[in-house]
Amino acid sequence: MLKYYVMVGAFFCVASWLPSAKANQDLCPKGYMLGAFKLACLRFSNDELGWNDAVMACRATHDSLLVLDTIKDIVGFRTLRAQFYEWRKVPVWLGGKNYDGIWRWGSGSKIGMPILLSNYKRGRPRFQLDKNHPKLVCLQQLGFPDLTWAEDYCSTKKRYMCERPISKY
């Protein structure tokens, strides 16, 4: 069962949705799971790659690195990861990258500061960009118990999450 925690003022509300195994099979290809929070099929990698290689690995299957551009998506993905033991322990690459001091998703759209900072680990972002290497900093979601965002060098090997719209299957 998926539980979504929605913050209303200082209170959290919990809503649950239980996708049937049949719905997951009908909506997503084998090896993917339904990410009901954004109506996408998600695939958690078994390998660890640098960010650029993770982008290419997702593209090879007509997917993209996961984009979490709403509070609903952020909370939904955190909740989903917390429920799967093998997923929650390790940091994973998300589809965000810092280009010359501006955070962008892989599609090129700018990551709004309210979204970026809403899930950032306290005390971050901490890397100062090197003007000679402006594309070295990429966005990850840390492992449990934090499940918050942090930056890391794009060359660092991590697991990653690919997504594809349900309509592509």
N, C-alpha and C positions, 0 to 999 in steps of 0.2 A: 504494500500500500504506500502510495506517495503522500506525504504530508507537506503542505505549504504553510509557511509562517508569514503572516502579513502584519507589518507594524502599523498600528493605528494610534497616533499619539504616543503614549508611553506603554501601550498594551500590545500584546501579540495575539492575533486570532489564528486559529488553526483550521484549515480546510483539508479534506482528504478526497482523493480520487483514486480509484483502483482500476487500472486498465486490465482488461482480460488478456490472457496469453494469446487468444485468437485475434484480438484487436491489434496487438503488437505484431503478430505474424502477417496480418493483412496490410498493415501500414508501413512496415519497415522490412528491409531485406535481412536475410540470415546474418547473424553477427552484429546486428544493430539492436538498440533498444529504443523504445518510444520515449522521447523527452517531452512529456505532456505539457510541461510548463511553457514550451515555445512551439509545440507541434512540429517537432523535427525528429529525425532518426539520428541517434548518437552512436558513435563507435569509439570505445576506449582502447587505445593502442596497447599492444603487448610488448612493444619495443620502446627504446628510449632514443630520441633524436634531438639534435639542435633545432631551434625554432624554424629556420629556413628549410631544413630537411623535413620537418614535420609538416610544413605547408605543402611541400611537394608530395609527401606521402598521402596527405588528404586529397590533393588534386588528382592523384593517380587513380583514385576511386570516385572521382567527380564530386568530392566533398570539399569542405573548407574547415579550417580550424574554428572551434566554437567561438561564437560571438555572444556576449552577455550584455546587451545594450539597454536593458530595462531592469528595474528593481525586481520585478516579477521573475525575470530570467535568472538573476543573481541568486535570489532566495531559492528558486526551484532547483537550480543546479547544486547549490550547497546541500539542500535537503536530500537530493538524489544521491550525491556522493557519500553523505554520512550514513546512508543505509547499506552501502555495499563495502564490505570490509576491505577487499583488495583495491578498491578505488580510493578509499578515503585516506590511506596512509601516505601516499606519495604526492609530490607536487606535479602539476600538469600544465603544459603550455596552453594558453588561450590565444585567440586570434589578434591580440593587441601588440603593437610595436611602437617605439618612440622614434619619430622622424624629426630630427633637428629640434627637439624640445617639445614636439606636439605628438600626443598619443593618438594613434589611429588604429582602426580595425583593418584586417586584411583587405577589405573591400575598398579601403581608402577613406571611408567616412571617419570623421573626427570623433574621438571618445569624449563626451561631455564631462567636464570636471565633476558635476554632482554624481554622475554614474561612477566615474573613476574613483573618486574619494569615498564613495559610499561603502565600498568593500575593501579598501586598502588597509593593510596592516598598520597599526599605530606606529608612528615614527617614520613612515615611508611616504612617498618615494625618497630614497636616500642617495641613489647614484647621481653623480654629476656627469653629464655627458661630456665625453672627450670630443672636442671640435674636429679632430682628425678622423674620428670613427663614430659619426652620429647615429649609426644604425645598429649599435651593439646591444641596445637594451630592449628586452621584450617582456611581455606580461605573462605571469604564471599565477595559478591558484595554488596556494600552499596546501599541504596535507593536514589531516585531522590532528588536533582539535581546532586549529585556526580556520581553515578553509577560506582564508582571506587572500587578497591579491598582494603581490609583491613583484618587483622588477628583478630581472636577472640577465646576465649576459646571454645573448641569443645563441652562442655556441655551446652553452651548457646542455648536456643531454638529459632529457626528461621524457616521461610519458606524455601523451597528448590526447586531446579529444576532438574527433572530427564530427561534423554535422552535415546533414543534407535535408533539404525541405522534403516533407512527405510527398509533395507533388512530383518529385524527381524519381520516385520509385514506381 
